[in-house]
Amino acid sequence: MHRRSFLKGAGIVTILVAGGAVWRAEDQGVFSVG
């Protein structure tokens, strides 16, 4: 496995997981300010 492609895939997965976590938390009203 090439290290560059591995890091690229890991970065994409990390972004997807982080984005999904934020979207899920916002959907549950964790960030509701008002």
Secondary structure, DSSP 8 states (H G I E B T S, - for coil): --HHHHHHHHHHHHHHHHHHHHHHHHHTTTT---
